[in-house]
């Protein structure tokens, strides 16, 4: 909404109202799932350990599927910045502090809210305060490059660890890096033919994952009796209905970079 800088005055007259508008963003749900078979002889002899492990592996498969769908969706953003502050002579270059400052300034200028609150400094050896921050989602191939950015603070140096996320690697200024082995990579796309890594820098509510009500994650187990005439195999799997969607392109910036030499 627009700001209201005109004084109401003493006339008693009611100023004109503003009008709210709504923007509908289309998103089509898709269904996903996978399963595996377990021979009845396995489940008869060691049912609990095998089924428990199978359920855990299927859970990882489900969440990594969500991650990959979100990664592919974020790659469609129209907003990107090429790193230029590095020294490897490529285009884009490896990330530099000036590139981090550039993307933070752009997100802040677009009124993107930070996701994580600041962590105050404490009297603990080797720790440092951490600013309120946007998230940067990228590949673990960039660990060496990120750790060499000026001002990098490893997550082990955060004075308070309760809010630290498992995939978090550290922070630079107002950017906290979350890295994964399935981070986005565009092969041989730099000026010198190197892989270009897409680091998605996002603010709060920049994107959303829409789920079908009551269908976000289903674990399905069928005992061997439902398999066939000889009841040879049990099955277990997962199924979900979901679609990720960018809600504001101005709050998602793809910081494109190559690796440090």
Backbone as JSON, one array per atom type, in Angstrom:
{
  "sequence": "XXXXXXXXXXXXXXXXXXXXXXXXXXXXXXXXXXXXXXXXXXXXXXXXXXXXXXXXXXXXXXXXXXXXXXXXXXXXXXXXXXXXXXXXXXXXXXXXXXXXXXXXXXXXXXXXXXXXXXXXXXXXXXXXXXXXXXXXXXXXXXXXXXXXXXXXXXXXXXXXXXXXXXXXXXXXXXXXXXXXXXXXXXXXXXXXXXXXXXXXXXXXXXXXXXXXXXXXXXXXXXXXXXXXXXXXXXXXXXXXXXXXXXXXXXXXXXXXXXXXX",
  "N": [[0.83, -1.19, 0.0], [0.29, 2.34, -0.52], [2.15, 4.98, 1.1], [1.0, 7.18, 3.77], [1.27, 10.31, 3.86], [0.08, 12.76, 4.05], [-1.23, 15.1, 6.28], [-4.06, 14.56, 8.47], [-5.4, 16.77, 9.38], [-7.67, 19.31, 10.74], [-10.25, 19.31, 9.84], [-12.11, 17.34, 9.97], [-12.89, 15.79, 7.87], [-13.09, 12.71, 6.16], [-10.44, 11.06, 4.63], [-9.94, 9.76, 1.24], [-10.21, 6.2, 0.66], [-7.72, 3.58, 0.23], [-7.31, 1.02, -2.28], [-7.37, -2.45, -2.08], [-5.62, -4.96, -3.91], [-5.49, -8.11, -5.57], [-3.3, -10.71, -6.61], [-3.34, -13.44, -8.61], [-1.58, -16.44, -8.78], [-0.89, -18.95, -10.92], [-0.6, -22.44, -10.41], [0.1, -25.73, -11.08], [-0.7, -28.74, -9.64], [1.23, -31.74, -9.32], [1.57, -35.31, -9.17], [3.7, -37.47, -7.35], [5.84, -40.29, -6.74], [7.36, -43.32, -5.42], [8.44, -46.74, -5.01], [9.38, -49.87, -3.41], [10.13, -53.38, -3.56], [9.97, -56.02, -1.17], [11.05, -59.19, -0.54], [9.04, -61.83, 0.72], [10.33, -63.71, 2.29], [12.43, -62.33, 3.39], [11.11, -60.43, 4.99], [9.76, -62.12, 6.72], [11.77, -63.27, 8.25], [13.37, -61.2, 9.29], [11.79, -58.86, 10.0], [11.26, -56.25, 11.25], [13.84, -54.72, 11.36], [14.51, -54.51, 8.57], [12.23, -53.35, 7.35], [12.11, -50.97, 8.81], [14.49, -49.7, 8.04], [14.01, -49.51, 5.31], [11.84, -47.72, 5.33], [13.11, -45.43, 6.3], [14.96, -44.9, 4.23], [13.19, -44.44, 2.13], [12.0, -42.14, 3.12], [14.1, -40.3, 2.92], [14.36, -40.28, 0.15], [11.9, -39.11, -0.54], [12.11, -36.46, 0.57], [14.4, -35.51, -0.75], [13.44, -35.54, -3.34], [11.55, -33.48, -3.17], [13.38, -31.4, -2.71], [14.81, -31.36, -5.16], [12.78, -30.73, -6.98], [12.14, -28.17, -6.08], [14.6, -26.9, -6.47], [14.81, -27.02, -9.31], [12.64, -25.42, -9.96], [13.4, -22.93, -8.87], [15.48, -22.35, -10.57], [14.24, -21.27, -12.71], [13.91, -18.6, -12.31], [13.81, -15.17, -13.28], [15.62, -13.33, -12.45], [18.99, -12.64, -12.15], [22.48, -12.5, -11.22], [25.73, -12.16, -12.31], [28.79, -13.28, -10.98], [31.54, -11.13, -10.63], [33.69, -10.28, -9.24], [35.81, -11.97, -8.76], [39.01, -13.69, -9.35], [39.64, -15.57, -11.27], [39.58, -15.2, -13.97], [37.44, -15.92, -15.56], [34.05, -15.82, -16.87], [31.0, -16.15, -15.57], [32.96, -15.16, -12.61], [34.69, -16.69, -9.78], [33.06, -16.49, -6.52], [33.15, -13.38, -4.76], [33.64, -11.0, -2.06], [32.53, -8.58, -2.89], [30.59, -9.43, -4.71], [28.8, -10.79, -3.06], [27.97, -8.64, -1.44], [26.69, -7.16, -3.4], [24.45, -8.74, -4.16], [23.08, -8.84, -1.74], [22.49, -6.13, -1.34], [20.81, -5.75, -3.51], [18.6, -7.45, -2.93], [17.76, -6.29, -0.51], [17.11, -3.76, -1.46], [14.9, -4.41, -2.97], [13.05, -4.74, -1.07], [12.95, -7.23, 0.2], [12.39, -9.41, 2.87], [14.57, -10.53, 5.46], [15.34, -13.95, 6.34], [16.39, -15.39, 8.55], [16.89, -14.44, 11.97], [19.2, -12.19, 13.63], [22.14, -13.36, 15.37], [23.23, -12.76, 18.46], [26.41, -11.6, 19.69], [28.59, -13.43, 21.91], [30.39, -14.17, 24.94], [32.37, -16.2, 24.14], [34.99, -18.34, 23.21], [36.49, -17.87, 20.06], [34.15, -17.3, 18.63], [31.66, -15.42, 16.76], [29.39, -12.68, 16.22], [26.34, -13.03, 14.29], [24.71, -11.74, 11.5], [21.24, -10.8, 10.82], [19.75, -12.59, 8.16], [19.54, -13.42, 4.62], [18.85, -16.46, 2.77], [21.19, -18.49, 0.99], [21.2, -20.8, -1.46], [22.92, -23.52, -2.57], [25.47, -25.5, -4.28], [27.51, -28.13, -2.89], [29.94, -28.28, -4.12], [31.0, -25.8, -4.06], [32.2, -25.24, -1.67], [34.95, -24.68, -1.03], [35.33, -22.29, -2.43], [33.47, -20.56, -1.22], [34.32, -20.5, 1.45], [36.56, -18.99, 1.2], [35.75, -16.41, 0.81], [35.95, -13.05, 1.79], [35.39, -12.29, 5.16], [33.96, -14.54, 5.83], [32.17, -16.63, 8.06], [32.26, -19.56, 9.73], [29.74, -22.02, 10.53], [30.26, -23.3, 12.89], [31.35, -21.35, 14.4], [29.32, -19.77, 15.25], [27.79, -18.12, 17.95], [25.54, -19.18, 19.13], [23.98, -22.21, 18.83], [21.54, -23.48, 18.56], [19.68, -22.77, 16.62], [20.87, -23.31, 14.24], [20.97, -24.7, 11.01], [21.15, -28.02, 9.63], [22.2, -28.33, 6.9], [23.55, -25.95, 6.69], [26.43, -23.99, 6.01], [27.9, -21.72, 6.61], [28.28, -18.13, 7.02], [28.27, -14.97, 5.31], [28.37, -11.64, 5.8], [25.13, -10.54, 5.35], [24.18, -12.97, 4.42], [23.45, -16.34, 4.54], [24.75, -19.49, 3.95], [23.43, -22.39, 2.55], [24.14, -25.58, 1.72], [24.16, -28.26, -0.68], [24.56, -31.54, -2.11], [23.04, -31.78, -4.35], [22.86, -29.32, -5.47], [22.23, -26.63, -7.82], [23.6, -26.78, -11.08], [24.96, -25.6, -14.11], [26.25, -27.14, -16.78], [29.43, -26.52, -18.31], [29.04, -23.78, -19.03], [30.29, -21.33, -18.73], [32.36, -18.55, -19.85], [34.82, -19.65, -20.37], [34.22, -22.26, -20.62], [33.74, -23.67, -18.28], [31.91, -25.26, -15.54], [28.96, -23.62, -14.49], [27.77, -22.49, -11.46], [24.71, -22.23, -9.82], [23.64, -20.14, -7.43], [21.06, -19.74, -5.41], [19.71, -16.99, -4.03], [17.6, -16.05, -1.57], [14.77, -14.34, -0.18], [12.42, -13.99, 2.58], [9.35, -15.66, 2.03], [9.73, -15.72, -0.7], [9.31, -17.85, -2.38], [7.05, -20.65, -2.67], [5.84, -23.85, -1.56], [3.31, -25.68, -2.66], [0.92, -27.86, -1.43], [-1.22, -30.69, -1.89], [-4.14, -30.95, 0.05], [-3.91, -33.07, 2.82], [-2.29, -34.81, 1.44], [0.41, -34.56, 1.37], [2.54, -36.19, 2.1], [2.62, -39.53, 1.93], [3.06, -42.67, 3.35], [3.12, -45.89, 2.17], [2.35, -49.18, 2.77], [2.18, -52.52, 1.76], [1.35, -55.73, 2.62], [2.62, -59.08, 1.79], [0.37, -60.61, 1.06], [-1.2, -59.14, -0.63], [0.15, -59.13, -3.0], [0.18, -61.15, -5.03], [-0.85, -64.36, -6.45], [0.79, -66.13, -5.02], [1.73, -64.7, -2.91], [4.36, -63.47, -2.65], [5.9, -61.12, -2.32], [6.31, -58.19, -0.34], [5.42, -54.72, -0.4], [6.56, -51.33, -0.2], [6.27, -47.81, -0.12], [6.29, -44.31, -1.13], [4.15, -41.45, -1.65], [3.11, -38.36, -3.04], [1.56, -35.13, -3.54], [2.38, -32.19, -5.02], [3.53, -28.82, -5.71], [6.1, -26.57, -6.38], [6.54, -22.99, -6.36], [7.56, -19.82, -7.54], [6.9, -16.86, -5.83], [7.54, -14.19, -5.85], [9.58, -12.71, -8.04], [11.43, -10.72, -7.6], [12.47, -11.21, -5.15], [14.03, -13.39, -5.34], [17.19, -14.23, -6.35], [19.45, -15.37, -8.68], [22.62, -16.05, -8.12], [25.2, -16.35, -10.12], [28.09, -18.32, -10.6], [31.53, -19.45, -10.86], [34.07, -21.9, -9.97], [36.64, -21.42, -7.47], [40.04, -20.87, -8.42]],
  "CA": [[0.0, 0.0, 0.0], [1.02, 3.6, -0.54], [2.28, 5.63, 2.4], [0.03, 8.24, 4.03], [2.1, 11.42, 4.36], [-0.72, 13.98, 4.14], [-1.88, 15.18, 7.6], [-5.51, 14.51, 8.47], [-5.88, 18.13, 9.61], [-8.72, 19.48, 11.74], [-11.53, 19.54, 9.17], [-13.04, 16.25, 10.25], [-13.23, 15.08, 6.64], [-12.44, 11.41, 5.99], [-9.73, 10.98, 3.35], [-10.35, 8.62, 0.41], [-9.52, 4.94, 1.02], [-6.94, 2.87, -0.79], [-7.95, -0.21, -2.75], [-6.55, -3.66, -2.1], [-5.67, -5.76, -5.12], [-4.98, -9.47, -5.41], [-2.63, -11.28, -7.78], [-3.44, -14.9, -8.63], [-0.44, -17.11, -9.41], [-1.3, -20.31, -11.27], [0.35, -23.52, -10.12], [-0.57, -27.0, -11.32], [-0.18, -29.84, -8.82], [1.57, -33.02, -9.92], [1.7, -36.4, -8.21], [5.0, -38.13, -7.41], [5.94, -41.42, -5.83], [8.19, -44.46, -5.78], [8.24, -47.84, -4.07], [10.3, -50.98, -3.56], [9.62, -54.69, -3.15], [10.72, -56.81, -0.2], [10.63, -60.58, -0.61], [8.39, -62.25, 1.96], [11.27, -64.47, 3.13], [13.19, -61.34, 4.14], [10.27, -59.83, 6.03], [9.42, -63.15, 7.7], [12.9, -63.6, 9.12], [13.92, -60.02, 9.97], [10.83, -57.89, 9.5], [11.38, -54.87, 11.76], [15.01, -53.96, 10.89], [14.47, -54.25, 7.13], [11.17, -52.38, 7.07], [12.49, -49.67, 9.39], [15.51, -49.09, 7.18], [13.35, -49.16, 4.05], [11.04, -46.52, 5.57], [14.03, -44.3, 6.41], [15.49, -44.59, 2.9], [12.11, -43.83, 1.36], [11.83, -40.78, 3.62], [15.15, -39.48, 2.3], [13.98, -40.14, -1.26], [10.8, -38.14, -0.61], [12.56, -35.1, 0.82], [15.3, -35.11, -1.82], [12.6, -35.23, -4.49], [11.06, -32.13, -2.93], [14.5, -30.47, -2.91], [15.12, -31.25, -6.58], [11.68, -29.99, -7.62], [12.3, -26.76, -5.7], [15.81, -26.43, -7.18], [14.49, -26.81, -10.72], [11.74, -24.28, -10.03], [14.17, -21.7, -8.62], [16.32, -22.1, -11.74], [13.46, -20.56, -13.72], [13.79, -17.18, -11.98], [14.32, -14.25, -14.3], [16.6, -12.42, -11.83], [20.29, -13.26, -11.92], [23.65, -11.64, -11.16], [26.97, -12.89, -12.54], [29.92, -12.86, -10.16], [32.58, -10.45, -11.42], [34.76, -9.81, -8.36], [36.85, -12.98, -8.56], [40.29, -13.52, -10.05], [39.97, -16.73, -12.1], [39.6, -14.8, -15.37], [36.3, -16.46, -16.28], [32.81, -15.04, -16.79], [31.25, -15.44, -14.3], [34.13, -15.54, -11.84], [34.36, -17.26, -8.47], [32.42, -15.45, -5.7], [33.97, -12.45, -4.0], [32.82, -10.25, -1.12], [31.77, -7.56, -3.61], [29.43, -10.09, -5.3], [27.87, -11.02, -1.96], [27.4, -7.34, -1.09], [25.81, -6.75, -4.49], [23.18, -9.46, -4.11], [22.39, -8.41, -0.52], [21.95, -4.79, -1.59], [19.69, -5.87, -4.45], [17.46, -8.0, -2.21], [17.28, -5.28, 0.43], [16.48, -2.71, -2.25], [13.61, -4.91, -3.43], [12.22, -4.91, 0.14], [12.86, -8.63, 0.62], [12.66, -9.6, 4.29], [15.51, -11.59, 5.8], [14.69, -15.17, 6.84], [16.89, -15.71, 9.89], [17.23, -13.32, 12.83], [20.62, -12.1, 14.0], [22.61, -14.08, 16.56], [24.06, -11.82, 19.2], [27.71, -12.07, 20.13], [28.67, -13.95, 23.28], [31.75, -14.27, 25.45], [32.83, -17.57, 23.91], [36.23, -18.32, 22.44], [36.44, -18.18, 18.64], [32.84, -17.09, 18.03], [31.4, -14.08, 16.23], [27.96, -12.45, 15.99], [25.86, -13.31, 12.95], [23.65, -10.8, 11.14], [20.02, -11.34, 10.23], [20.27, -12.99, 6.85], [18.87, -14.16, 3.56], [19.43, -17.78, 2.51], [21.81, -18.75, -0.29], [21.06, -22.24, -1.66], [23.84, -23.88, -3.64], [26.11, -26.81, -4.37], [28.66, -28.4, -2.03], [31.16, -28.08, -4.89], [31.46, -24.43, -3.85], [32.67, -25.08, -0.29], [36.25, -24.02, -0.99], [35.17, -20.92, -2.91], [32.72, -19.78, -0.23], [35.13, -20.31, 2.65], [37.61, -18.01, 0.92], [35.18, -15.07, 0.7], [36.32, -12.2, 2.92], [34.34, -12.16, 6.17], [33.24, -15.8, 6.03], [32.08, -17.14, 9.42], [31.76, -20.92, 9.71], [28.63, -22.17, 11.47], [30.8, -23.71, 14.19], [31.72, -20.14, 15.12], [28.14, -19.06, 15.72], [27.76, -18.2, 19.42], [24.34, -19.9, 19.56], [23.87, -23.27, 17.84], [20.23, -24.14, 18.56], [18.92, -22.44, 15.4], [21.68, -23.6, 13.06], [20.42, -25.78, 10.2], [22.14, -29.05, 9.29], [22.93, -28.08, 5.65], [24.19, -24.63, 6.69], [27.89, -24.07, 6.01], [28.44, -20.53, 7.24], [27.65, -16.89, 6.6], [29.05, -13.79, 4.93], [27.51, -10.47, 5.91], [23.72, -10.88, 5.57], [23.87, -14.14, 3.6], [23.8, -17.61, 5.16], [24.87, -20.46, 2.86], [22.94, -23.75, 2.75], [24.74, -26.3, 0.59], [23.7, -29.63, -0.9], [25.19, -32.2, -3.25], [22.17, -31.67, -5.52], [22.75, -27.92, -5.85], [22.04, -26.39, -9.25], [24.8, -26.59, -11.89], [24.8, -25.55, -15.56], [27.54, -27.62, -17.26], [30.19, -25.9, -19.41], [28.29, -22.59, -19.46], [31.03, -20.1, -18.55], [33.08, -18.09, -21.04], [35.95, -20.56, -20.6], [33.72, -23.63, -20.71], [33.63, -24.31, -16.97], [30.56, -25.36, -15.0], [28.44, -22.44, -13.79], [26.97, -22.89, -10.31], [23.61, -21.3, -9.55], [23.41, -19.95, -6.01], [19.78, -19.06, -5.3], [19.65, -16.15, -2.84], [16.15, -15.86, -1.42], [14.22, -13.7, 1.0], [11.24, -14.62, 3.15], [8.17, -15.76, 1.17], [10.08, -15.56, -2.11], [8.69, -18.95, -3.11], [6.18, -21.48, -1.83], [5.59, -25.23, -1.99], [1.88, -25.9, -2.47], [0.64, -29.29, -1.28], [-2.61, -31.13, -1.84], [-4.57, -31.2, 1.43], [-3.9, -34.46, 3.23], [-1.57, -35.64, 0.47], [1.76, -34.02, 1.27], [3.49, -37.3, 2.22], [1.96, -40.76, 2.35], [3.84, -43.9, 3.34], [2.2, -46.96, 1.81], [2.89, -50.53, 2.94], [1.27, -53.6, 1.4], [1.93, -57.04, 2.94], [2.69, -59.99, 0.63], [-0.92, -61.2, 0.7], [-1.79, -58.34, -1.7], [1.07, -59.08, -4.13], [-0.19, -62.05, -6.11], [-1.41, -65.64, -6.0], [1.68, -66.82, -4.1], [2.09, -63.77, -1.83], [5.82, -63.55, -2.57], [6.59, -59.86, -2.04], [5.68, -57.02, 0.27], [5.83, -53.47, -1.04], [6.42, -50.1, 0.58], [6.61, -46.68, -0.97], [5.73, -43.02, -0.74], [3.42, -40.74, -2.69], [2.77, -37.0, -2.62], [1.1, -34.2, -4.57], [3.0, -30.92, -4.63], [4.12, -27.99, -6.76], [6.78, -25.36, -5.89], [6.25, -21.85, -7.23], [8.09, -18.51, -7.15], [5.83, -15.9, -5.57], [8.01, -12.84, -6.19], [10.9, -12.83, -8.68], [12.34, -9.71, -7.06], [13.02, -11.71, -3.89], [14.87, -14.54, -5.68], [18.26, -13.83, -7.27], [20.4, -16.42, -9.0], [24.0, -15.55, -8.16], [25.89, -17.33, -10.97], [29.51, -18.29, -10.26], [32.38, -20.6, -11.14], [34.85, -22.27, -8.8], [37.9, -20.76, -7.18], [41.14, -21.6, -9.07]],
  "C": [[0.87, 1.24, 0.0], [1.12, 4.16, 0.88], [1.26, 6.76, 2.53], [0.75, 9.42, 4.69], [1.34, 12.73, 4.48], [-1.4, 14.04, 5.5], [-3.4, 15.15, 7.47], [-6.12, 15.89, 8.7], [-7.01, 18.16, 10.64], [-10.09, 19.69, 11.13], [-12.56, 18.48, 9.5], [-13.45, 15.46, 9.03], [-12.43, 13.78, 6.54], [-11.73, 11.36, 4.65], [-10.19, 9.78, 2.55], [-9.58, 7.36, 0.77], [-8.61, 4.48, -0.11], [-7.67, 1.58, -1.14], [-6.96, -1.36, -2.71], [-6.71, -4.38, -3.43], [-5.07, -7.13, -4.83], [-4.35, -9.94, -6.72], [-2.7, -12.8, -7.66], [-2.25, -15.47, -9.38], [-0.85, -18.56, -9.66], [-0.2, -21.31, -10.95], [-0.39, -24.84, -10.23], [0.1, -28.1, -10.5], [0.14, -31.05, -9.68], [1.75, -34.05, -8.81], [3.03, -37.11, -8.45], [5.01, -39.31, -6.44], [6.91, -42.47, -6.33], [8.01, -45.53, -4.71], [9.32, -48.88, -4.29], [9.61, -52.26, -3.07], [10.56, -55.31, -2.12], [10.18, -58.24, -0.26], [10.08, -61.04, 0.74], [9.35, -63.02, 2.87], [12.14, -63.52, 3.96], [12.36, -60.79, 5.29], [9.87, -60.85, 7.09], [10.53, -63.37, 8.71], [13.47, -62.41, 9.87], [13.07, -58.8, 9.62], [11.14, -56.47, 9.96], [12.62, -54.14, 11.26], [14.94, -53.59, 9.41], [13.41, -53.2, 6.81], [11.49, -51.0, 7.63], [13.5, -48.95, 8.51], [14.9, -48.67, 5.85], [12.54, -47.88, 4.21], [11.94, -45.29, 5.66], [14.58, -43.91, 5.04], [14.42, -43.95, 2.02], [11.85, -42.4, 1.81], [12.86, -39.83, 3.03], [14.83, -39.24, 0.83], [12.89, -39.1, -1.43], [11.31, -36.72, -0.47], [13.55, -34.62, -0.24], [14.54, -34.82, -3.11], [12.03, -33.83, -4.36], [12.16, -31.1, -3.19], [14.8, -30.27, -4.4], [14.02, -30.5, -7.34], [11.8, -28.5, -7.32], [13.51, -26.15, -6.4], [15.49, -26.11, -8.63], [13.55, -25.62, -10.91], [12.5, -22.98, -9.84], [15.05, -21.34, -9.82], [15.56, -21.34, -12.83], [13.34, -19.07, -13.43], [14.42, -16.31, -13.06], [15.42, -13.35, -13.77], [17.91, -13.15, -11.6], [21.38, -12.19, -11.92], [24.87, -12.52, -11.38], [28.05, -12.36, -11.61], [31.01, -12.26, -11.05], [33.78, -10.06, -10.56], [35.89, -10.78, -8.16], [38.07, -12.75, -9.43], [40.61, -14.68, -10.97], [39.91, -16.44, -13.6], [38.44, -15.32, -16.19], [35.12, -15.49, -16.19], [31.64, -16.02, -16.72], [32.51, -15.95, -13.6], [33.71, -16.33, -10.6], [33.8, -16.16, -7.58], [33.43, -14.65, -4.89], [33.05, -11.67, -3.06], [31.98, -9.18, -1.83], [30.53, -8.15, -4.27], [28.36, -10.36, -4.24], [27.18, -9.71, -1.57], [26.4, -6.88, -2.15], [24.45, -7.43, -4.41], [22.39, -9.08, -2.86], [21.75, -7.05, -0.73], [20.75, -4.85, -2.52], [18.44, -6.41, -3.75], [16.88, -6.99, -1.23], [16.58, -4.14, -0.31], [15.13, -3.1, -2.82], [12.65, -5.18, -2.27], [11.98, -6.36, 0.51], [13.21, -8.72, 2.1], [13.71, -10.7, 4.47], [14.75, -12.77, 6.42], [15.1, -15.48, 8.26], [17.2, -14.43, 10.66], [18.72, -13.32, 13.15], [20.89, -12.94, 15.24], [23.58, -13.17, 17.28], [25.39, -12.45, 19.6], [27.68, -12.52, 21.58], [30.14, -14.08, 23.65], [32.21, -15.72, 25.38], [34.02, -17.53, 22.96], [35.97, -18.69, 20.98], [35.09, -17.99, 17.98], [32.7, -15.64, 17.55], [29.91, -13.89, 16.07], [27.61, -12.69, 14.53], [24.68, -12.39, 12.66], [22.37, -11.53, 10.75], [20.29, -11.51, 8.74], [19.22, -13.56, 5.92], [19.54, -15.53, 3.44], [20.05, -17.81, 1.12], [21.89, -20.26, -0.46], [21.93, -22.67, -2.83], [24.46, -25.24, -3.47], [27.29, -26.92, -3.4], [29.98, -28.29, -2.8], [31.78, -26.71, -4.63], [32.04, -24.19, -2.46], [33.97, -24.29, -0.24], [36.14, -22.56, -1.41], [34.49, -20.04, -1.87], [33.57, -19.51, 1.01], [36.23, -19.28, 2.45], [37.07, -16.6, 0.7], [35.54, -14.28, 1.96], [35.13, -12.05, 3.88], [33.55, -13.43, 6.41], [33.32, -16.23, 7.49], [31.49, -18.54, 9.35], [30.67, -21.1, 10.77], [29.11, -22.65, 12.84], [31.21, -22.52, 15.04], [30.52, -19.31, 15.56], [28.07, -19.18, 17.24], [26.56, -18.98, 19.96], [24.0, -20.91, 18.48], [22.47, -23.86, 17.7], [19.46, -23.9, 17.27], [19.69, -22.73, 14.12], [21.1, -24.81, 12.32], [21.52, -26.75, 9.78], [22.88, -28.75, 7.98], [23.67, -26.75, 5.62], [25.7, -24.78, 6.8], [28.52, -22.87, 6.7], [27.75, -19.3, 6.69], [28.69, -15.87, 6.18], [28.1, -12.61, 4.95], [26.08, -10.92, 6.2], [23.26, -12.05, 4.7], [24.35, -15.39, 4.32], [23.67, -18.72, 4.11], [24.39, -21.84, 3.31], [23.33, -24.56, 1.52], [24.26, -27.74, 0.54], [24.42, -30.22, -2.11], [24.33, -32.13, -4.5], [21.92, -30.2, -5.88], [22.76, -27.74, -7.36], [23.36, -26.08, -9.96], [24.41, -26.56, -13.37], [26.13, -25.94, -16.19], [28.11, -26.77, -18.39], [29.56, -24.62, -19.94], [29.06, -21.29, -19.27], [31.76, -19.72, -19.85], [34.24, -19.0, -21.39], [35.52, -22.02, -20.61], [33.64, -24.37, -19.39], [32.17, -24.41, -16.55], [30.19, -24.06, -14.29], [27.5, -22.93, -12.68], [25.95, -21.79, -10.0], [23.34, -21.27, -8.05], [22.13, -19.12, -5.86], [19.7, -18.32, -3.96], [18.21, -15.69, -2.68], [15.84, -15.13, -0.12], [12.98, -14.44, 1.47], [10.06, -14.53, 2.17], [8.48, -15.5, -0.3], [9.49, -16.67, -2.96], [7.88, -19.78, -2.12], [6.1, -22.88, -2.42], [4.13, -25.55, -1.65], [1.62, -27.39, -2.46], [-0.86, -29.55, -1.36], [-2.98, -31.43, -0.4], [-4.59, -32.69, 1.73], [-3.11, -35.38, 2.33], [-0.12, -35.19, 0.33], [2.82, -35.12, 1.36], [2.75, -38.51, 2.75], [2.94, -41.92, 2.26], [2.87, -45.06, 3.17], [2.9, -48.3, 1.95], [1.81, -51.55, 2.58], [1.96, -54.92, 1.74], [1.87, -57.98, 1.75], [1.34, -60.54, 0.17], [-1.58, -60.44, -0.45], [-0.95, -58.37, -2.98], [0.61, -59.94, -5.29], [-0.66, -63.39, -5.57], [-0.53, -66.39, -5.01], [2.17, -65.94, -2.96], [3.6, -63.76, -1.59], [6.49, -62.28, -2.07], [5.7, -58.87, -1.3], [6.16, -55.79, -0.49], [5.68, -52.32, -0.06], [6.9, -48.94, -0.29], [6.04, -45.39, -0.4], [5.06, -42.36, -1.94], [3.07, -39.36, -2.16], [2.24, -36.23, -3.83], [1.56, -32.81, -4.17], [3.43, -30.14, -5.87], [4.82, -26.79, -6.1], [6.56, -24.22, -6.88], [6.9, -20.59, -6.68], [6.92, -17.56, -6.96], [6.24, -14.47, -5.89], [9.42, -12.94, -6.74], [11.9, -11.83, -8.14], [13.01, -10.17, -5.77], [13.82, -13.0, -4.09], [15.92, -14.08, -6.68], [19.21, -15.01, -7.44], [21.78, -15.8, -9.12], [24.84, -16.62, -8.87], [27.4, -17.19, -10.76], [30.22, -19.53, -10.77], [33.2, -20.88, -9.88], [36.13, -21.45, -8.69], [39.02, -21.56, -7.84], [41.98, -22.35, -8.04]]
}
